[in-house]
């Protein structure tokens, strides 16, 4: 044992020699953890003891693990040798930067399969929602505290010393001593409860399966459970839903659909939930929660809005959000918890599959009436296209050594790891066929249960499940290891189409193996069977029956690529859309809109082609084409002057008038009709439809008297556009903000927060944003970014107000908006709205000034690209669009496709030469 007087000098030497690496060596790993915590949510600190049984690959004289010095104050580290039962005190030092705890063994002692006992005092975080943190809520006028966790990806080290990397899996035995009025929850069932003192009880939990540290979870609260018993005759697992007492009646959607989803996932994977190794499946709604939800094994935690409903007032959108979130986190119990990624560079192995299953699995309930598989195209595939079109995009999979620091790891939680990966996984399903796809994944999950894995392992299971594509791993390589996606070009000489490829919006030479599906005017088969494979460096030829025939590629958008047709083909497709649009699958109608506007955005075709195609919408009744068109026009409306904005809105009023007039007077009971009707009303108001404004004004005045509206699907629209036109914005703001504070429904609160950003009064908006950095505000930290984006996106004055706020309060924003890359996301949102050079220079100056903030440093390049893209688009297209609209007697709807050259000639390089 080292003498105490030697310890300080020794630690200086260790610290000086320590290598600055964020990764742990693999020669020592945990075999088992025993965690004993003493937690009172009303106090700032907690006491902890971590007993870690070690497994050693080779002799070593020190151990490295993680402990965050800001949150963990170590009191002692004791080594117990298993063989002799001798005990030694260990010297240690924590690196403040890497958060690596270096434990040095006593002289003449080497690391073996020993036991470490670490006693420490921990700090509950009150600054952010990572690690072990304190949250609160109001119940019957009293503030109630709770302690909850969010350990993914690198925050378990804030709650207990551990090997905080996903590859270090071990079982955990947890016990929590807490005040008796609280209930403690963790990943597994309670094994024993005992009284410690008159005020304190100890809750002990069963040992967990072998799992990564980021999946450990605790909640200490006064929550109530939805069901009296965790057991049911129809299930072999223990299940319940927990929330604050006033939300007990808001758990019905979760209660109805969770058992269905658990059963469906078990059948699909061939592994029942309990076969994974945990009999508990608890769901907890946390009042303050940075993410949407977290897949802690057996104790899934949610933001309230993603788990709790409003009873009969629940909107169609809220219902499907809850169901999809449950499906997403449930699928993680297989993809992530049982079978876990090796390192965060392959985050998509967790999140890509969860994104895929949130639609695929959820679509299986209620016989698919929510069409979540189709909505996946509009809200996931299209989002991935937008993100992956940026020059600064990254591959789905990175090399492991490219992702090291916590900021770099957090940055992987983006639309590439989620939306693009989910979209490519969906493409693989259609490419190989559902049976082969399912067979491969069943094998992958069964053979890698409780292990760590990599993309190569997954691809081998896909290769083994089918015989057609012997080079399957080669086919997949560029989809996962290269950035960007293909633009498939269809050249045409009247009866023959020649299909080739290039990378969309880039001069990069990347080529892909692309599954080609198609339908023609002579064969309206929009099934997703692969008819050809376009190989890198090659072309595919397809014969058409006559010179007026047309072809549409990428049936039901099963492939992750855009398609640009020769001008003559665009002409024939548009002609058919105007006469018999329902011959073309509704998802392909949506994709034609998305493709034509985004290809026009990079100057490959003229905007007149895009506007001409969109004019068919006067006869469209489908949800997906409208949702896609509105996103396309949103981009343009935010980047043209007011005169052009007014002309485009006039054209859109013409498009939408028929759909608006045909809306039913009574609320529909059909899910997709409810979504479509809400969307039509929103955009009718957005483009200035008089009847829409009359409707929202009447509804808002009624709401102020009765606290209810006729149709909760349209609530955000009613609130937003009534406030936008308010003659007394300060009074209406105060009324709605009081409604927000009084509401016990998180979804209603969310609707109000979005709508308050629509107010036009600058003083009111500035005060509203200031609420997000006021520690005494009623607005929760988790909702701060929602408020910021609501002001930025919904108000005519929003950009200037939001930019000024970002400029003046960067440090406070960085502190109060912590979690989920807040600075990155706000910077990107600002950049995406900026067209004027002066605004762009101000944003860049802010980020440059705070370059010591690692997030600000990493996002600067992406911000520069967005600013350049918007400014070049505006210079190249805004004036030409204005001219074209001015020359057209009746607006965009009468454009001729032959005018495409007017805009195309102006786009000689645009985005391609960044």
N, C-alpha and C positions, 0 to 999 in steps of 0.2 A: 504494500500500500504506500502511495506517495505521501510524503509529508506535506502538510498544508502550506508551509512557507515556500515550498518549491513550485507549487501549482501555478501562480501567476506568471512566473518566468517561462515555465514550460508551455503555457498557453500562447504566449507571445511567439515562441518559436514555431509552434504548430500552425498558428494563424499565418505567419510569414511564409511558411513553406507550402501552405495549402494551395492547390491548383484551382484556378478560377474556371470551374466547369459546373454546368447546371445539372449534368446527368450523374447518377449514382453508379459506382462499380457494381458488377454482378457477382463478385466472389462471395458476398454475404447477403443472405436474403431472410425474410421473416418466415418462420414456420407456423407461428400462432401468436395472436395478440390477446391479452386480457386487459380490458380498459375498465377502470373504476373511477367514476366521476361524481363529484358533489356539486350540484347545480341549483342555484336559486335565481330564477329569471328576474327577480327584483334587484339583484346585485350585479355589479359590473364584472366581478371575477368569479371563477370557479376553481375547485381543486381537482387534480387528476393524478392518477397513477397508471402508468403503462407498463405492463410486463410483456416483454417480447422474447419469444423463444426463437433462437437463430438457427439457420442452416448454413453450413460453410462449404464452399467448393474447394478452397485451398487455404493454406495457412496465411494469416494476416495479423498485423499488430494493431490495426485500428478498424473502426466501423464508421461508415458514413450513412446517415439517413437524413430526414428532413425535420426541421422544427422552425417555425416562424418566430424570430426573436421579438417581434412587435407584439405577439399574442401569447407566447409561451415563455414563462420565467422558470427555468429548471432549478430545482432545489437540490437534487442529488441524483447521481447515476450509480447504481450498484450492479456489479457483475456477480452472478452465481455460476460456478462451474458445475455442470451436471455430474461429472464423474466423481468429484470429491466433495461437493456441496460447500466448498469454500467460497467466501464472499470477499469482494474487493471494491473499493471506491475507485471510480474512473475519472480521469481528467477529460475535459471536453471544451470545445469552442464552437460557436455558431457563426457562420459567415453571413453577415447582414445582407449581402447582395444575392447570393445563391440560395440562402436559407438552408444550407447543408450543415447538419450537426456532425462534427468530427469527434468521435469518442476514441480516446487512446487507451489501449489496454495497459495494465500494470507491467512493470519490467519483468522480463523472463516469462511472460505469459502470451500465448497466441490465441487467436480467435478460433473457437471450436463450436460445436452445437451447444452453445451456452444460453443462459437466460439473463436478460437485462431488465432491471427494474428502475424506471425513471419516475421520480415524483416531481411535480411541477404545479405552478399556479397559472391558470389560463385566464385570458381576458375575452369577455363577450364583445364582439364587434358592435358598435353603434354607428359607425361611419358608413358601412356598406352592408351588403347582403351576401357576403362570401364568408366561408369558414363557419364558425359557431357564432351566431349573432342573435341580438335581441330584437324582437318585433313587439308591436302592441296593437290594441284595438279598444274600442269603447263599448262597454256593455252596461246598459241601464245607467248611463251617465258616468260610469267609473272606468278609468283607464286600466286595462289588464295587460300585463306583460307575458311574453312567452319567449322561449329560446328554441331556435331552429337551426338547421344546418344546410349549407350548400357547399359541397366539397369539390365538385367537378369544376375545373380540371386539376387545380393545384392548391387546394385549400384545406385538405384534411390536416396538413401540417400546422394549421392555426388552432386545431382542437386537441391534437395529441402528437407526440413525436412518432414518426412512421416513415416507412419506405414509400414515399408518395409518388410513385410512378405506376402506371397500369400493369406493367409486367410482373410486379411483385405481389402475387396473390397469396392470401393466407386466410384462415378462419379467424373470426373475431368473437370473443366472449365479453359482453358489455354489461355493466351494472351502473345504475344511476341513483344516487341518493338525492332526494329533493323534498321540499316542503309538502306536507301531506295533502294540501288543497290542489296540488298539481298532479297531473298524470304524465308518466314518461312513456314514450314510444321509441322503438328502435327497429332494426331490420327484421327481427324475429319475434316469436311469441314470448310472453313473460313466463319465466320458469318459476319465479318465487318473488313474493313481496313480504318484507319484514319491517317491523317498527324499529327505528334507531333511537329516536327520542320522542318526546311528546309531540314535537312539531315536524319531525323528519321521518321519512320512510325510504327504504331501499328497494328499488325494482331491479331484478336480475332477469336477463334475457337468455334464451337458448343460444347456442353457438351458431354462428352464421355458416353458410357454405364458404368454400374457398373463394375469395373475391378480392378485387382491387380496393385500395384505400378510398378512392374517390366515391365509392358506392356506399360507404358507411353513412348512417344517418341517425340523428336523435331529434326528437321534439319533446319539449317539456312545457306543458300548457294546461289550461283549464277548458280545453275543447270538449265537445260532446260527440258521441258517435251516432251514426244514422240508424243503426240496427242494434237491438238489445244483445243479440248473440252474433258472434263471428261465424258460427257454423250454420250449415244448411244441408238438408238431405240431398240436394241436387248438386253439391260441390264437395270436393275433397280437400279444399284449402280453406284457410281462415281469412275471412274478408270483411272489411268494414270501411266506412268513410267517416272522416273526422273534420269538424269545423268549429268556429266560435258558436256559442249557444244561439245567438240571434239568427244564425244561418242554417239552423237544423232543418228547416223546411225547404231549403234550396238545393238539396242533394238528390232530388228525384231522378234527374237525367242520368247522373252517375250510377244510381241504384238500379235503374232500368237496364242500362246498356253494358255496364262493366262485366257482369257474368256472361253475357252473350259473347263479348269480345274475347274474354279469357278462354271460353270453350272453343270459339272459332280458331283462335291462334294455336291452341293445342292440337286441334285436328289438322290444321294446315301444315304444321311443322312435324307432326308425328310424335311430339313430345308434350305430354300434359304439363301444366305449370308446376305441379308438385314434383314431377320427374327431374326438374332442374335442381332440386335440392333444398327448397324453402317452401314451407306450407303456408306462410303468411303473405297476404296481398292487401296491404293497407294503403288508403289514399287520404292525403291530408291537404286541406286548403289553408294556405299560409297568407295572412293579411299583407305582409311585405315580402315579395319574392321577385328576384331580378329576372329570372328566366320565365318561360311559360310553364315549365314543369321540369322535374328532375327524376330520373329513373332509379333512384336508390333501390337496391334489391329488397323487395318486400315492404318498403315504406316510401311510396312515391309521393313526392311533394309537388304542389301545384300553386300557381298564382290563382287567387280566388276566381277571377273571371274565366279561367280555363277549366273550372270544375263545378262551380256553383251556378244554378239557374235562377230564374225568376218566376217559377211556377207557370201559370197560364200566360204571363206576360213575356215569356221567353221568346225571343225572335228566332226565325229560322236560321240566321247566321250564327247566333249564339249557340243554338242547339248543336249544329254541326261542328262548331269549334270545340265544344266540350267532348263530343264523341271522337273527333279526330285526335285531340290531345291525349285522351285516354288510350286510344289505339297506338299512338306514337310511343308513349311511355311503356305501355304493355309489351310491345314488340321488342323493346330494349331488354326485357328480362331474358330473352333469348339472344338477341343481337346486341351485345355490349356487356351484360351482366354475367351470363354464363360463358359465352364466347366473346372474348375481349380483345381489342386491338393491342398490338405490341407497343405502339408509340403513337402520339398524337398526330404525327405526320400522315397517318392513315385514319383520321377521324371518321371518314366516310363509311368505314366498315360498321361503325355504330349508327351514325346519323343518316347516311344515305338509305340504309335499309329501313330505319324507323320512319323516314319521310315517305318511302314507298308504301310501307304498311299502313301509315296513317290514312291513306286513301283506299288501298286495296282491301284492308281488313275492315275498316269502317263501312265500306261500300256493301259489305255482305249483310249488314243488319237492315231490317225493314225492307228486304227484297230489293235493295239498291235504289229506293225512291229518291234518295238525296243525290244520286249520280256523282258521288265523290270521286269515282274513277275518271269521269269526264272533267270535273272541276279541277282535277290535278293538272290538266293541260293549261287551263287559264291562269291558275294561281301559283303553280310550281314550275312547269316547263317554261312558261313565258318569262317568269322572274329569272330563271337560270340563264335564259338567252340574253337578257339585258345585262346581267352581271358579267357573263362570260364574254361579252362583246368588247369589253374594255381592254385596252392594250395592257393594262396593269393586272389583268386577271392571272390566276395561278392554276397549276394542274390540280386535279382532285387529290392525287397522291404526291406528296413531297418526299425527297430523300430525308431520312431520319435526322441527319446532321444539319438540315436546314431549319429545323424547328427546335429551339432550345429554351429560350427565356419564357417566363410566364406570359409576357405580352405577345410573343410570337405564337405560343400555344393558343391563347385566347383568340387570336386573329384567325385561326383555322376554323372557328365556329362561325362560318359565313355561308353565303348562298351557294358557294361551290361545293362545300362538304355536305350541305343539306339538299338544296334544290337541284343542282346539276347532277350530283351523285344519284339522287333519287330518280331523276329523269333517265339517266343512262342505265340504271338498274331496270327500270320499266322497259327500256329499249331491248335489253338482254332478254327479258321475259318474252317479248313479242318475236324477237329474232330466233330464239331457240324453241319457242313454244311453251305453253304453260306447264305441261307435264314434265318436260325435261328440266325446266327452271325449278319446279318444286322438288323434283327428285334430287337435284344437285344441292339445293339448300338443306333438305332433310339430312343428307349425308354430311354436309359441312357442319351442321349444328350437332349431330350425334357424335361425330368423331373428334370434335374440338371442344366438347363441353368442359367447363371449368378450366380451360386453357387460354393462352394468348395466341393470336393468329395474325396473318398478314395477307395482302391481296394475292400473292402467289399461291397460298394455300387454297383460297377461295376459287381462283381460276382453275386449279387442278380438279376441283370437284365439278365444275361446269364442263371441263374437257372430258372427264370420265363419264359424265351422264349422257353423252351423245357421241355419235361416230361420224357425223357429217363434216364437222369442221375440226380436222386434226390439228390445225394451227390456231386453235381458239385463243390461246394466250397471246399470240402475235396479233390476232384480230382486235383484241381488247386493249393492247398496250397503249396506243396513242389516245384512246378515250380517257384513260386514267392518268397517264404520265406526261401528257402534253396539254398546254393551255389552249383555250379556244374551242371552236366547233366549226363544222363545214358549212359552206354555202354551196349547194348543189345547183349547177347551171344546166338548164335544158335548152339546148340549141335545136333549131327546127327548120326543116326544108320542105314543109307541107305534108309529107307522109312519113318522114323518119325523124325521130328525136335522138339526139346524141347527148348523153349525160356525162358531165364531168364535175370536178370539184375544185375548190380553193378554200383557204381559211377565211371565214367571215371577218371583214373589217381589219385585215392585216395582210402584209406582204410576206409573212412567214411561209415557209415551204411545206408546213405540216400537211400530211394527207392521212386519211383514215380509211379503214374498211367500213363501208356504209351499207347497211341493209336497205335495199330499195323496194318499196311497195308503191303501188299506183292503181289508179282507176282511170278509165277513159270514157269519152262520150258514148262509145259503142258498148262498153262493158262497165256499168256503174256498180262495180264490186268494190266497196270500200272496206273489205276485210283487211286484216293486218298481216296476211301471209307474205313472207319475203319472197319476191319474185326474181331478184337478182342481187348480187353482191358487188358493189362498186369498189374495186381495189385501188390502192394508191398507185398513181401514175398511169391508170388505165381509164377507158371510157366504157359506157354501156349503150348499146343502140336498141331502140324500141320502135317497132313499125306501127304506124297508125293506118286506119282503114281508108281514109280519104283526106283531102287537103283541108277540110273544114272541121276535122275531128280535133278534140283537145285531150290533154292528159293532165292529171293532178297527181303529184308524188306525195309520199309520206302520209299514207292513209291513216286517219284518226290520230295523226301526229305521234306515231309510235316510235319514230326515230328522232334523235337529237340533232337536227339540222334544219336549215332554212332552204327554200327553193326559189330560184329566180328563173322565170320562163322567158323565152324569146318573145319579142313584142307581139307577134301575130298570135301566139298562144295566149298571152294575157288578154288580147282582144276577144278571143273566142270564149275564154273562161268568163270574162266579165259579161259578155252577151248572154251566156247561159244563166249566170247568176241573176240577171235582170228578168229573165223569162221563166225559169224553172229552178229557182235556187234550192228547193228542197230535194232535187236530184242529188245534190252534193251533200255529203255527210256534214252534220252541224259542226263537228270539230274541225273539219277541213274548211268550212266557211270561215270559222274563227281564225284558222291558221293562215288562210289566204290574206285576211285583213292584217294579221300580225306580220306576216312576211312582207307584204307589199309596202307597208309603212316603214318598216325597219330597213328594208333594202333601199327605199327612197332616202332614208335618213343618211345613208353612207354614200349616196350619189350614184348608185348602180342603175337606177331607173328614175323616171321623173315622178314628182309628186302628183302630177295630173293623173297618172295611171292609178295611184293610190286613191285619190279623191273620186275618180270615176268608178272604181270598184266599190267604194263605200256607199255610193249612191243607191245601190240595191237595197240598203237597209230600210228604205221606206216600206218594204214588204216583209221585213224580217220580224219574226216573233220569238226566235230562239234566244236563250240567255247568253250563251257563249259568244256569239258574234257581237252582241251589244257590249258585253263586258270588255271584249278585246278592242272594239272600236273606240270606246270611251278612254281606254288607256292610251291608245295611239293619239287621239286628239288632245288629251291632256298634255302630252309632250309639246305639241305645237302651240297650244293656247298659252302655255307658260313662257313662250319665247318669241312672241310677235308683239307689235305695238297695238295700242288700243283699237285703232281703226280696223286693223286686220282681225283682231280678236272679235270685234263686233260682227264683222262679215262672216267669219267662220261660225259663230254662234247662231247667226241667222240661218245659215245652211243647215246646221244641226237641228234647229227648231223644225225645219221642214222634214228632216229625216224622222224625228222623234214624234212628231205631231200625231201620226196615225196610231202608233203604239200607245201613246199617252191617252188618247181619246177612247181607246178600246179597253182601258183598265177597268176591272170590275168594281162596282161600288161597294161590294162586300169583300171582306178579307178571304182570300183563297185558303183552302185546306190542303193544297198541294204544295209540297216543299219547293220545287223548282219554280213554280209560278210565283210564290211569295218572294223568292230571291229576285226574279226578273222584274216583278212589279216595283219592288223597292228600288232597284237600280234605275228603272225608267223614271220614276218620280224624282230621284236624286238628280239625274241629268237634265230632266225637264226644267228643274229649278236652276241648275247650273247655267244653262244656256238662255235663261230669261223667259221661260214660258209663263205667260200671265196667269193662266189657270192654276199652274203649280204654285205660284207665289200666293195666290188667293187661298189655296188649300192649306199651305203651311201656316199662313197667318191665322186662319180660323182655328186650326188645330192648336197652335201655340196659345192663343187667347183662352181657349177652352182648358188647356192644360194648367194655365195659371190659376184657374178657378177650381178645377177638379182634381189636379195632380194625375190626370190620366189622358191618354190619347186613344184614338180609335184603333190604330194599327202600330204595334210596337216594332214591326219590321222597318217602318219608316221613321222611327223616333229620331235618329241622328239627323236625318234630312230635315224634319220639322224643326228641331231645335236650331240647327245650323243656319238654315236660310231665313228663319224668322229673326234670329239674332243679327244676321248680316244686314237685314233691311230695317232693323229696329230704329224707331225714332227717338228712343230714350235708352241708349246702350248702357249707360252706367247703372240705371235702375234695373234693367233686365239682367245685367251681369250679376248684380247683388242678389237678385231673386234666384237665379240659377245656381249661383255659388252656394247659397243657403240650402237649396234643394240637394246639391251635391253633399253637403255636410250632414244633412238629415237622413240621407238614403242609407239603408242597410244592405242594398244590393250592389255588388261590385260592377255588374254589367250596366246598371243605370248610372252609376258614378262614372264609368268609362264613357258612356254616351254623352254625358254632360261635359266632361273634360274635353272631348273632341269638339263639341259644338261651341264651347266658349271661345275657341280659337277663331271662330268665324266672325266675331265682332269686328267692326271696322274702325272703331275709335282707338287711336294710337295710345292714349293715356291708359285706357282700360287694358289694352293688350300688354303694355309694359308692366303694369301692376300685376297682371295675371302671371307673366313669366317670373316676376320677382317672388311670387309665392313658391316657386319650385326650389328656390335656394334659401328660403326662410325656414329655419329649424323648427319653428312653431307652427308651420303651415299645416292645414288639413290635408294637403296633397302629399301622398306618400312618395318616397324616393323612387319606388318602382314605376310610378306614373309620371315622373318629371319629364322624361323624353317624349311621352305621349303629348304632354302639354306643349312642349317646344315644337314638335312636328305639326300639331294642330294649328298653332299660330303661323308657322312658316307656310303651310300648305293651303289653309282655308281662307285667310284674310287677304284682301287687296293690298293691305299695308304690311303683310306678314313678313316678307323678306327683309325689309329695312329694319323692322322692329326686332326680328330674331337675330339678324347679323349684329346689330348694335348691342343686344343683350349678350351675345357670345363674345363680343369684343370687350365689353366692360366687366364681364364676370367669369372669365375663363377659369380662374383658380377655384372659385366657388362651384362652378359647374362640374369641374373635374372631381371635386370632393363630394358633392351632393348627388351627382348622377352616376356614381360609381357602379360598375358591373356591366358585363356584356358589351365591352368596347364602346362605351358611351361617347367618348370624344371622337372616335373613328366614325361612328354612325351619324352623329350630328354634323360633323364636318362634311361627310358625303352628301347628306340631305341638303345642306346649305349649297354646296357646289352644284348639285343637280338642278337647283332652282335659279342659279345665277347666270345671267346673260351679259350684263353690263360689265365692262372692264374694271370700272371703279370698285364695284362690289367684289369682284374677284381678287383684286389687289389687296383689299382690306382683309379678306379671308386668309390669303396666303401670308400676309403680314402677321396675323394672329398666330398662325401655326409656326412661323419662323421664330417669333418672339418666345414661343414656348417649346422650342426644339429639344429642351432637356426632358420634356414629357415624352416617354418612349412611344406612346400611342400617336401623339401629334407628329413625331418624326416618321413613323411608318406610314401614316395616311397621307402625308404631303404629296407624294408622287401621284397617288390616285386622284387627289383633289385637283392637282395641276391638269391631269388628263381630262377630267370632267369639265373644268372651266374652259379649256382649249376647245373641247368638242362642242360645247354649247355656243361659244363665241363664233367658231368657224361655221357652225350650222346657221346661226343667225345671219352672219355676213353673206353666206352663200344662198340661203333659201328664203329667208323672211321676206325680203323685198320682192322676189319673184312670185312668191305665193300671193302677196298683196296685189301685184300687177295682174296676175291671172284672175283673181277674184274680181278685181275692178272691171276687167274687160268682159267678164262673163255676165250676160244680162240677168241670169237667174241664179248665179252662184255656182258653187262647185258641182252641184247635181247635174249640170248640163255640159260639163267638161268633155272634150273629145280626147280619146286616148292618143290621137295623132299629135296633140299638143305636148306630149311628153318631152320632146326635144327642147322645149322652152326652158325647162328646169334642168334637164340632164346635161345640157351643154355648159351649164354654170358650175357643174360639180366635177371638174377635171381631176381632182385628187382627193380633196377633203380629208376624210378620216384615214384613208388608206396609207397616207404618207406621214403619219405621226412618228 
